[in-house]
């Protein structure tokens, strides 16, 4: 009888070992690539950009309120190194509001049918925390841009200073146009830039949240629908916990019928949660968001543990439906925030968002199925071991999520009981 030579591995054993290494490395890489917000709490600082769009016979006037830091280095910025850190202050005596407004106008583009409209600065004023006028309506914005307030002699921190300005865009009508900006906090501030746009037309106000470099304002229904399809797909593709759950749903059992049942049940659960949020059926409590985030992490962990069994186990459709409800609640919270900061065509936006969610989910599921089908051909007869390697990587990452999401839930419960 022959025996295997010492020091040599069978090809199948080497393949399984390689798969385990890949799974562990993937888990580490996913953990390293998580957004910073997953590891540290936001410190509360923020740069703002609020823009009111108003229309008249001459065209459009945009009233901007922007934190000074995103405008970048300027003659009025004084930087000092204190205790080993750089701090940036504003020399109020050197501030020229109109010059700062021209920099602001150059950093933004309003285009109609692909053609940029030349801006013209009408008025500008700088305000410091403690004497910042209201900016909630076009009338208040107009007054804030045209009425400078006294500036303190002592140099304030740049994060406490805002620029209010009125900029005219001749010929722009209350119809669709594209608004783009290149502002970024840059070296003067590490706080994020939050943008709200308000378009006032025909006696109504449409509100938009601008997360990227450009957005279509006053869009037709088809364009509004496309924006929400993209937003729904982005919620899936940017949500690492959701991505790993889809990986588990596909990897648990590669049979087409089983995958179809799980994805369908998961999608129905999604849709139910999003509809419940839209109709105000989800509780508005401090523990909701952190609680849902913890349940999502636990659902990913539980699915991974089920996958570690020696047999294919995708979970019953009813269980997958419940998991879909949980993950849908997480998406529903994001959708509720998105719908509260969007323009018209809300019903179409809701449907379009769901279409985008499912499109992103199917894209990820198809990619995972193709990868695992390739692995099945490369390593015949090792489906169970490959599946358990994937489950191990998913479980490692989800354990980290569970650990970090427990503290916010406890804090929220204490706040609710206080």
C-alpha positions in Angstrom: 0.0 0.0 0.0 1.3 3.4 -0.9 1.3 6.4 1.3 1.4 10.1 0.7 4.8 11.6 0.9 5.4 13.7 4.0 5.5 17.4 3.4 3.1 17.3 0.4 -0.6 18.2 0.4 -3.3 16.9 -1.8 -4.6 19.5 -4.3 -8.0 19.6 -2.7 -6.5 20.2 0.7 -4.4 23.0 -0.7 -7.4 24.5 -2.4 -9.4 24.5 0.9 -6.5 26.0 2.8 -6.2 28.7 0.2 -10.0 29.4 0.4 -9.7 29.8 4.2 -6.9 32.2 3.8 -8.8 34.2 1.2 -11.9 34.3 3.5 -9.9 35.6 6.5 -8.0 38.1 4.4 -11.3 39.3 2.9 -12.8 39.7 6.3 -9.8 41.8 7.4 -10.0 43.9 4.3 -13.7 44.6 4.6 -13.2 45.6 8.2 -10.3 48.0 7.2 -12.5 49.5 4.4 -15.5 50.2 6.7 -16.4 53.9 6.8 -14.8 55.8 9.6 -18.3 56.4 11.1 -18.5 52.7 11.8 -15.6 53.0 14.2 -15.9 56.4 15.8 -18.8 58.6 16.8 -19.3 61.8 14.8 -18.1 64.8 16.8 -21.0 67.0 16.0 -19.2 69.6 13.9 -20.5 70.4 10.5 -20.1 72.8 7.6 -23.3 74.1 6.1 -24.5 75.1 2.6 -28.1 76.2 2.4 -29.3 77.7 -0.9 -32.7 79.3 -1.6 -33.7 79.5 -5.3 -36.2 82.2 -6.2 -37.5 83.2 -9.6 -38.8 86.4 -11.2 -39.1 87.9 -14.7 -35.3 88.6 -14.9 -34.3 85.0 -14.0 -33.3 83.3 -10.8 -31.7 84.6 -7.6 -29.9 82.2 -5.4 -29.3 83.1 -1.7 -26.4 81.1 -0.3 -25.4 80.5 3.3 -22.1 78.7 3.4 -19.6 78.1 6.2 -16.4 79.9 5.5 -14.0 77.0 5.8 -15.0 75.2 2.6 -14.0 78.3 0.6 -10.4 77.4 1.3 -7.3 79.6 2.0 -7.8 83.3 1.7 -6.0 86.5 2.9 -8.4 86.7 5.9 -7.5 83.1 7.2 -4.9 83.1 10.0 -3.5 79.6 10.8 -1.7 78.9 14.1 -0.2 75.7 15.5 -1.3 75.3 19.1 -0.4 72.2 21.2 0.8 70.4 18.1 -2.4 71.0 16.2 -3.3 73.5 13.5 -6.2 76.0 14.2 -7.6 78.4 11.7 -9.1 81.8 12.6 -10.7 84.6 10.6 -9.2 88.1 10.7 -12.5 90.0 10.6 -10.7 93.2 9.7 -9.4 91.7 6.5 -12.6 90.0 5.3 -14.1 91.3 2.1 -17.5 89.8 1.8 -17.9 90.6 -1.9 -14.6 89.0 -2.8 -15.5 85.9 -0.8 -18.9 85.8 -2.6 -17.1 85.9 -6.0 -15.0 82.9 -4.9 -18.3 81.2 -3.9 -19.9 82.0 -7.2 -17.0 80.6 -9.2 -17.2 77.4 -7.2 -20.8 76.7 -8.3 -22.3 76.2 -11.7 -25.9 76.6 -12.7 -26.6 75.1 -16.2 -29.7 74.8 -18.3 -29.8 72.3 -21.1 -26.1 71.8 -20.7 -25.2 75.5 -21.0 -23.7 77.3 -17.9 -25.3 80.6 -16.8 -22.9 83.4 -15.9 -23.5 84.4 -12.2 -23.6 88.0 -10.9 -23.0 88.8 -7.2 -25.6 91.1 -5.9 -24.9 91.4 -2.2 -22.8 89.6 0.5 -22.3 89.7 4.3 -20.3 87.8 6.8 -21.8 86.7 10.2 -20.2 85.2 13.3 -21.7 82.7 15.6 -23.9 84.6 18.2 -25.1 87.2 15.7 -26.1 85.0 12.7 -29.6 86.2 11.4 -32.3 83.6 10.5 -32.2 82.1 7.0 -35.3 79.9 6.9 -37.2 81.8 4.2 -36.3 83.7 1.0 -37.2 87.0 2.8 -34.9 86.2 5.7 -32.1 85.1 3.3 -32.4 88.3 1.3 -32.2 90.3 4.5 -29.2 88.3 5.8 -27.2 88.8 2.6 -27.8 92.5 2.5 -27.4 93.4 6.2 -23.9 92.9 7.6 -23.7 92.5 11.4 -20.9 93.9 13.6 -17.9 91.6 13.6 -15.8 91.1 16.8 -12.3 92.4 17.0 -11.1 89.1 18.4 -10.5 86.6 15.6 -13.2 83.8 15.7 -12.6 80.2 14.7 -13.3 79.7 11.0 -15.9 77.1 11.9 -18.0 79.8 13.6 -18.2 82.1 10.5 -20.7 82.0 7.7 -21.0 83.9 4.4 -24.5 85.0 3.2 -24.7 86.1 -0.4 -27.2 86.8 -3.2 -26.2 85.7 -6.7 -28.3 86.3 -9.8 -28.5 83.9 -12.7 -30.2 85.8 -15.6 -32.7 84.0 -17.7 -33.1 80.9 -15.5 -36.8 80.0 -15.3 -38.6 77.9 -12.6 -37.9 74.7 -14.7 -35.3 72.0 -14.6 -31.6 73.1 -14.2 -28.4 71.5 -13.0 -26.7 72.8 -9.9 -23.0 71.8 -9.3 -20.4 72.8 -6.7 -16.8 72.1 -6.0 -16.7 73.1 -2.4 -15.0 70.8 0.1 -13.9 71.4 3.7 -10.3 70.7 2.6 -7.4 71.5 5.0 -9.3 74.2 7.0 -11.8 71.8 8.5 -12.4 68.1 8.8 -16.1 68.5 9.4 -18.5 67.3 6.7 -20.4 69.6 4.4 -24.1 69.3 4.6 -26.1 70.8 1.8 -29.8 71.7 1.6 -31.4 73.3 -1.5 -34.8 74.9 -1.5 -36.6 75.8 -4.8 -39.4 78.3 -4.3 -41.8 78.2 -7.3 -45.5 78.5 -7.9 -46.2 79.1 -4.3 -44.6 75.9 -3.2 -41.2 74.9 -1.8 -39.3 71.8 -3.0 -36.4 70.7 -0.8 -33.4 68.7 -1.9 -30.4 67.2 -0.2 -27.2 67.4 -2.2 -24.8 64.6 -1.3 -22.6 64.6 -4.4 -21.0 67.2 -6.7 -24.1 67.9 -8.7 -27.9 67.6 -8.6 -30.9 68.3 -10.9 -33.3 70.8 -9.4 -36.9 71.0 -10.5 -36.5 67.7 -12.3 -39.2 66.1 -14.5 -40.8 62.9 -13.1 -38.7 60.6 -15.1 -35.5 62.2 -13.9 -36.7 62.2 -10.3 -37.4 58.5 -10.7 -33.9 57.9 -12.1 -32.3 59.7 -9.2 -34.1 57.5 -6.7 -33.3 54.3 -8.6 -29.6 55.3 -8.2 -30.1 56.2 -4.6 -31.7 52.8 -3.9 -28.9 50.9 -5.6 -26.3 53.0 -3.7 -28.0 52.1 -0.4 -27.3 48.5 -1.2 -23.8 48.8 -2.8 -22.6 51.1 0.0 -24.0 49.1 2.9 -21.4 46.5 3.9 -23.7 44.7 6.3 -26.4 44.4 3.6 -23.9 43.2 1.1 -22.7 40.4 3.4 -26.2 39.3 4.0 -26.8 39.0 0.3 -23.6 37.0 0.0 -24.9 34.6 2.6 -28.3 34.2 1.0 -26.6 33.2 -2.3 -23.7 31.2 -0.9 -25.9 29.2 1.5 -27.4 27.2 -1.3 -26.5 27.7 -5.0 -29.5 25.9 -6.4 -31.5 28.4 -8.6 -34.9 27.6 -7.1 -33.6 28.1 -3.5 -31.9 31.4 -4.4 -35.1 32.6 -6.1 -37.2 31.8 -3.0 -34.8 33.5 -0.6 -34.3 36.6 -2.7 -38.1 36.9 -3.2 -38.8 36.6 0.5 -36.1 39.0 1.4 -37.3 41.5 -1.2 -40.9 41.3 0.1 -39.7 41.9 3.6 -37.8 45.0 2.4 -40.8 46.4 0.6 -43.1 45.9 3.7 -40.6 47.8 6.0 -40.1 50.6 3.5 -43.9 51.0 3.0 -44.4 50.9 6.8 -41.9 53.8 7.2 -43.5 55.8 4.4 -46.9 55.6 6.1 -45.5 56.4 9.5 -46.0 53.0 11.1 -42.4 52.7 12.4 -42.0 54.0 16.0 -40.2 57.3 16.3 -38.0 56.5 19.3 -34.3 57.2 20.1 -33.6 53.4 20.2 -35.0 52.7 16.7 -32.0 53.4 14.5 -29.3 51.9 16.8 -31.6 49.0 17.6 -32.2 48.2 13.9 -28.5 48.5 13.2 -27.7 46.0 16.0 -30.4 43.6 14.7 -29.0 43.8 11.2 -25.6 42.8 12.5 -27.1 40.0 14.5 -29.0 38.8 11.4 -25.8 38.6 9.4 -24.1 36.8 12.2 -26.9 34.3 12.5 -27.0 33.6 8.8 -23.3 33.0 8.8 -23.6 30.6 11.7 -26.3 28.6 9.8 -24.0 28.4 6.8 -21.3 26.7 8.9 -23.4 23.5 9.0 -22.3 20.6 6.8 -25.4 20.8 4.6 -26.7 23.5 2.4 -28.9 25.7 4.5 -30.4 28.8 3.0 -33.0 29.3 5.7 -36.8 28.9 5.3 -38.5 31.7 3.2 -40.4 32.8 6.3 -37.2 33.3 8.2 -35.6 35.1 5.3 -38.7 37.3 5.1 -38.2 38.3 8.7 -34.5 39.1 8.0 -35.7 41.2 5.1 -38.0 43.1 7.4 -35.1 43.9 9.7 -32.8 45.0 6.9 -35.7 46.9 5.3 -36.1 48.9 8.5 -32.5 50.1 8.1 -33.1 51.2 4.5 -36.5 52.7 5.5 -34.9 55.1 8.0 -32.5 56.2 5.2 -35.4 56.6 2.8 -37.4 58.6 5.3 -34.6 61.0 5.6 -34.1 61.1 1.9 -37.8 61.7 1.2 -37.9 64.5 3.8 -35.1 66.3 1.8 -36.3 65.8 -1.7 -38.4 67.5 -4.2 -41.8 66.6 -5.8 -42.9 63.3 -7.2 -42.7 61.5 -3.8 -44.8 58.5 -4.7 -42.8 57.9 -7.8 -39.6 58.3 -5.8 -40.7 55.7 -3.3 -41.4 53.1 -6.0 -38.1 54.1 -7.8 -36.1 53.7 -4.6 -37.4 50.1 -4.2 -36.5 49.4 -7.8 -33.0 50.6 -7.2 -32.7 48.5 -4.1 -33.7 45.4 -5.9 -31.5 46.2 -8.9 -28.5 46.6 -6.6 -29.3 43.4 -4.7 -29.7 41.4 -7.9 -26.4 42.7 -9.2 -24.5 41.7 -6.1 -26.3 38.3 -5.9 -25.4 37.6 -9.6 -21.8 38.5 -9.0 -21.5 36.2 -5.9 -23.2 33.3 -7.7 -20.8 33.6 -10.6 -17.8 33.7 -8.3 -19.0 30.7 -6.3 -19.9 28.8 -9.5 -16.3 29.4 -10.7 -15.0 28.1 -7.4 -17.1 25.0 -7.7 -15.5 24.2 -11.1 -12.0 25.0 -9.8 -12.4 22.8 -6.7 -14.9 20.0 -7.4 -16.6 18.4 -4.5 -15.5 21.0 -2.0 -18.7 23.1 -1.9 -19.3 22.6 1.8 -15.8 23.6 2.8 -15.8 26.7 0.5 -19.2 27.7 1.9 -18.0 27.4 5.5 -14.9 29.5 4.6 -17.2 32.2 3.3 -19.3 31.9 6.5 -16.2 32.2 8.7 -15.2 35.5 7.0 -18.7 36.9 7.3 -19.0 35.8 10.9 -15.8 37.6 11.9 -16.9 40.9 10.4 -20.4 40.7 11.8 -19.0 39.9 15.3 -17.2 43.2 15.2 -20.4 45.0 14.1 -22.4 43.4 17.0 -19.8 44.5 19.5 -19.6 48.1 18.4 -23.4 48.5 17.9 -24.4 47.4 21.4 -23.1 50.5 23.2 -25.3 52.9 21.1 -28.4 50.8 21.8 -27.7 50.9 25.6 -27.1 54.7 25.4 -30.4 55.2 23.5 -32.4 53.1 26.0 -31.0 55.0 28.9 -31.9 58.3 27.1 -35.4 57.0 26.5 -35.9 56.0 30.1 -34.4 59.2 31.5 
